[in-house]
Amino acid sequence: MEKITAEKIQFNTPSSISVTSDDNTPETFPPHWHNAGEFTVVLKDGCHYKVGEKTYELDKGDILLVWPQQLHETVKIPKNGAVFIQFPAVLIENNLDLVSISRFLYEAHAIRHDKNPELSKFVSDKIFDIQKIHNSSDPLSETKCKLCIYDILCKVGEYVLAETKREYNLEAISGGSSWSYIHAACTFIVENSADNLTQAEVAKQVGLSTFYFSKLFKQYMHISFPAYLANIRVKSAASLLLDETLSITECAFQAGFQSTTAFNKAFHDITGHSPRDYRKLYR
């Protein structure tokens, strides 16, 4: 009789959702980062935040989007001035279509009610739904909260892709034939970023010449292949920095960098901090 073996599949199980109430949102909070996304609904005018090096002054009805591993700070907000949710990064990382457009997603921070009332209201309503579900005794509350987060991610994703198409006069990104090559390439890059990956290898994988792939990739992603790969590896290294049993050198090589010099330079160029200083800012 043929021997049957069991296949063991490891799942990275997402943690639960965190929700604040308007009466326990801190009025100030120093620069920090975490491996979770954080979406905020502004309840009162005059809220000041900082994401990276940019300061945002937001008013009632506006939305602030902080993505996993991004440095941010609550500079000053009025008492009971905001409500925010935090969700695990794996809700994005376990979906390669979201990862492939993270280049655009992670640049979207402020959704202003006066400029985009439909989207800001949609996100606000979903966050309030999450707050209500989270505080209920529903035995399926976590799943329902995550469905709401996916609704937000899809809506914001559609928005940033439409804005990119409009700004750069591209064919429909979500369905165009050229985009399908780039989407496949981004997926392959994310899955193999820890390897010694070359542009020629990725081009071959998606069935394009290296020259045409390089041109098409930069046209759609607004960044060169080496720079995109460095961004993916820095994000991976930032996640590894959460594990303080790993040295910074180990984080660099596990993320796919071939030297600590290249890693330190790329990390500083992308985050504005050295890996050591960045690790100290973790909350």
C-alpha positions as CSV (number, residue, x, y, z in Angstrom):
1,M,0.0,0.0,0.0
2,E,1.3,3.4,-1.0
3,K,2.4,5.4,2.0
4,I,0.4,8.6,2.6
5,T,2.2,11.5,4.2
6,A,0.7,14.5,5.8
7,E,1.5,18.0,4.5
8,K,2.0,20.6,7.2
9,I,1.0,24.1,6.2
10,Q,2.1,27.0,8.3
11,F,-0.3,29.9,8.5
12,N,0.7,33.3,9.8
13,T,-2.5,33.9,11.8
14,P,-3.5,37.6,12.1
15,S,-3.9,39.0,15.5
16,S,-7.1,40.7,16.5
17,I,-8.2,44.3,15.7
18,S,-7.6,47.2,18.1
19,V,-10.1,50.0,18.3
20,T,-9.9,53.2,20.4
21,S,-12.8,55.2,21.7
22,D,-12.9,59.0,21.3
23,D,-12.4,59.5,25.0
24,N,-9.1,57.5,25.2
25,T,-7.3,58.6,22.1
26,P,-4.0,60.3,23.2
27,E,-3.8,64.1,22.5
28,T,-0.1,63.7,21.7
29,F,2.1,60.7,21.0
30,P,5.9,60.8,20.1
31,P,7.3,59.5,16.9
32,H,7.0,55.7,16.6
33,W,6.2,52.8,14.3
34,H,4.6,49.4,14.5
35,N,3.9,46.5,12.3
36,A,0.2,47.3,12.0
37,G,-1.9,49.6,9.8
38,E,-3.6,52.5,11.6
39,F,-6.6,54.3,10.2
40,T,-8.0,57.4,11.9
41,V,-11.3,59.3,11.7
42,V,-11.0,62.9,12.7
43,L,-13.8,64.1,14.9
44,K,-12.8,67.7,15.5
45,D,-11.1,70.4,13.6
46,G,-7.4,71.2,14.2
47,C,-5.8,67.7,14.4
48,H,-2.1,67.7,13.7
49,Y,-0.3,64.5,12.7
50,K,3.1,63.7,11.1
51,V,3.8,60.7,8.9
52,G,7.4,60.4,7.9
53,E,8.6,64.0,7.3
54,K,5.2,65.4,6.3
55,T,2.8,67.2,8.7
56,Y,-1.0,66.9,8.1
57,E,-3.5,69.4,9.6
58,L,-6.8,67.6,9.5
59,D,-10.4,68.7,10.2
60,K,-13.6,66.9,11.1
61,G,-14.5,64.2,8.7
62,D,-11.0,63.8,7.3
63,I,-9.2,60.4,7.3
64,L,-5.6,59.6,8.2
65,L,-4.0,56.5,6.8
66,V,-0.8,55.2,8.4
67,W,0.5,52.0,6.8
68,P,2.5,49.2,8.5
69,Q,6.1,50.2,9.5
70,Q,5.6,53.9,8.7
71,L,7.0,56.4,11.3
72,H,4.2,58.7,12.5
73,E,3.4,61.0,15.4
74,T,0.4,62.6,17.0
75,V,1.6,66.2,17.2
76,K,-1.5,67.6,18.9
77,I,-5.2,66.9,18.7
78,P,-8.2,68.2,20.7
79,K,-9.5,66.1,23.5
80,N,-11.8,63.4,22.1
81,G,-10.7,64.6,18.7
82,A,-10.3,61.3,16.9
83,V,-11.0,57.5,16.7
84,F,-8.6,55.1,15.2
85,I,-8.3,51.4,14.4
86,Q,-5.2,49.2,14.2
87,F,-5.0,46.0,12.2
88,P,-2.3,43.4,11.5
89,A,0.0,43.9,8.5
90,V,-0.8,40.4,7.3
91,L,-4.2,41.5,6.2
92,I,-2.3,43.3,3.4
93,E,0.7,40.9,3.2
94,N,-1.4,37.8,2.7
95,N,-3.0,39.3,-0.4
96,L,-0.5,39.7,-3.3
97,D,-2.9,42.0,-5.3
98,L,-2.7,44.5,-2.4
99,V,1.1,44.0,-2.0
100,S,1.6,44.6,-5.7
101,I,-0.1,48.0,-5.5
102,S,1.4,48.9,-2.1
103,R,3.8,51.2,-3.9
104,F,0.7,53.4,-4.4
105,L,-1.2,52.6,-1.3
106,Y,1.6,53.4,1.1
107,E,1.8,57.0,-0.3
108,A,-1.8,57.7,0.4
109,H,-2.2,59.3,3.9
110,A,-4.8,62.0,4.0
111,I,-8.3,61.7,2.6
112,R,-9.9,65.1,3.0
113,H,-13.7,65.3,3.3
114,D,-14.0,68.6,1.4
115,K,-12.1,67.1,-1.6
116,N,-13.4,63.6,-1.5
117,P,-16.5,63.4,0.5
118,E,-17.7,60.0,-0.8
119,L,-14.5,58.2,0.0
120,S,-14.0,59.8,3.4
121,K,-17.6,59.0,4.4
122,F,-17.2,55.4,3.2
123,V,-14.0,54.9,5.3
124,S,-15.6,56.8,8.3
125,D,-18.7,54.6,8.2
126,K,-16.6,51.4,8.0
127,I,-14.4,52.5,11.0
128,F,-17.5,53.2,13.0
129,D,-19.0,49.9,12.0
130,I,-15.7,48.2,13.2
131,Q,-16.0,50.1,16.5
132,K,-19.6,48.9,17.0
133,I,-18.9,45.3,16.1
134,H,-15.7,45.2,18.2
135,N,-17.6,46.4,21.2
136,S,-20.4,43.9,20.7
137,S,-20.7,40.3,22.0
138,D,-20.9,38.9,18.5
139,P,-18.9,35.6,18.5
140,L,-17.9,36.5,14.9
141,S,-16.8,40.0,15.6
142,E,-13.2,39.6,14.6
143,T,-14.1,38.2,11.2
144,K,-16.7,40.9,10.6
145,C,-14.2,43.6,11.6
146,K,-11.6,42.2,9.1
147,L,-14.2,42.2,6.3
148,C,-14.8,45.9,7.0
149,I,-11.0,46.5,6.8
150,Y,-10.9,44.7,3.5
151,D,-13.8,46.9,2.2
152,I,-11.7,50.0,3.1
153,L,-8.5,48.5,1.5
154,C,-10.4,47.7,-1.7
155,K,-12.0,51.2,-1.9
156,V,-8.8,53.0,-1.2
157,G,-6.9,50.8,-3.6
158,E,-9.4,51.6,-6.4
159,Y,-9.0,55.3,-5.6
160,V,-5.2,55.4,-5.7
161,L,-5.1,53.3,-8.9
162,A,-7.6,55.7,-10.5
163,E,-5.6,58.7,-9.4
164,T,-2.4,57.1,-10.8
165,K,-4.1,56.4,-14.1
166,R,-5.4,60.0,-14.3
167,E,-2.1,61.6,-13.3
168,Y,0.1,59.6,-15.7
169,N,-2.4,59.1,-18.5
170,L,-2.0,55.3,-18.4
171,E,-4.4,52.6,-19.7
172,A,-6.8,51.1,-17.2
173,I,-4.3,49.9,-14.6
174,S,-6.6,47.3,-13.1
175,G,-7.4,45.6,-16.3
176,G,-4.9,46.6,-19.0
177,S,-2.7,44.0,-20.7
178,S,0.5,45.9,-19.8
179,W,-0.5,46.1,-16.2
180,S,-1.0,42.4,-16.1
181,Y,2.7,42.0,-16.8
182,I,3.6,44.4,-14.0
183,H,1.2,42.8,-11.6
184,A,2.7,39.4,-12.2
185,A,6.2,40.9,-11.9
186,C,5.4,42.6,-8.6
187,T,4.0,39.3,-7.3
188,F,7.1,37.4,-8.3
189,I,9.4,40.1,-6.8
190,V,7.6,40.0,-3.4
191,E,7.7,36.2,-3.2
192,N,11.4,36.0,-4.1
193,S,12.8,39.3,-2.7
194,A,15.0,37.4,-0.2
195,D,16.8,35.7,-3.1
196,N,19.6,37.2,-5.3
197,L,17.0,38.5,-7.7
198,T,17.9,40.2,-11.0
199,Q,15.8,42.3,-13.4
200,A,16.6,39.9,-16.2
201,E,15.2,37.0,-14.2
202,V,12.0,38.8,-13.5
203,A,11.6,39.9,-17.1
204,K,12.0,36.3,-18.2
205,Q,9.5,35.1,-15.6
206,V,6.8,37.3,-17.1
207,G,7.8,36.8,-20.7
208,L,9.3,40.2,-21.7
209,S,12.7,41.3,-22.8
210,T,14.8,42.9,-20.1
211,F,14.8,46.3,-21.9
212,Y,11.1,46.4,-22.5
213,F,10.3,45.2,-18.9
214,S,12.6,47.9,-17.5
215,K,10.8,50.6,-19.5
216,L,7.3,49.3,-18.7
217,F,8.0,48.7,-15.0
218,K,9.2,52.3,-14.5
219,Q,6.2,53.7,-16.5
220,Y,3.7,52.0,-14.3
221,M,5.4,51.9,-10.9
222,H,7.2,55.3,-11.2
223,I,10.3,53.7,-9.8
224,S,13.1,51.6,-11.2
225,F,13.3,47.9,-10.6
226,P,16.3,48.1,-8.3
227,A,14.7,50.8,-6.2
228,Y,11.4,48.9,-6.0
229,L,13.3,45.7,-4.9
230,A,15.1,47.7,-2.3
231,N,11.8,49.1,-0.9
232,I,10.4,45.5,-0.6
233,R,13.5,44.3,1.1
234,V,13.6,47.3,3.5
235,K,9.9,46.5,4.5
236,S,10.9,42.9,5.1
237,A,13.9,44.0,7.2
238,A,11.7,46.3,9.2
239,S,9.5,43.4,10.1
240,L,12.5,41.4,11.1
241,L,13.7,44.2,13.3
242,L,10.7,43.4,15.5
243,D,12.6,40.3,16.6
244,E,15.3,41.7,18.9
245,T,17.0,38.3,19.1
246,L,18.1,38.9,15.5
247,S,21.1,41.2,14.9
248,I,20.8,44.0,12.4
249,T,23.2,42.1,10.1
250,E,21.0,39.0,10.3
251,C,17.9,41.2,9.4
252,A,19.8,42.6,6.4
253,F,20.8,39.2,4.9
254,Q,17.5,37.5,5.7
255,A,15.7,40.3,3.8
256,G,17.8,39.7,0.7
257,F,20.6,42.4,0.9
258,Q,24.0,41.2,-0.2
259,S,26.0,43.5,2.1
260,T,25.4,45.5,5.3
261,T,26.7,48.6,3.5
262,A,24.0,48.4,0.8
263,F,21.4,47.6,3.5
264,N,22.3,50.6,5.7
265,K,22.3,53.0,2.8
266,A,18.9,51.7,1.4
267,F,17.3,51.6,4.8
268,H,18.4,55.2,5.6
269,D,17.4,56.5,2.1
270,I,13.9,55.0,2.4
271,T,13.1,55.5,6.1
272,G,15.3,58.5,7.0
273,H,16.8,56.5,9.9
274,S,19.5,54.0,10.4
275,P,18.2,50.4,11.2
276,R,19.5,50.8,14.8
277,D,17.7,54.1,15.4
278,Y,14.6,52.8,13.6
279,R,14.4,49.8,15.9
280,K,14.6,52.1,18.9
281,L,11.5,54.0,17.7
282,Y,9.4,50.8,17.7
283,R,6.2,50.9,19.9
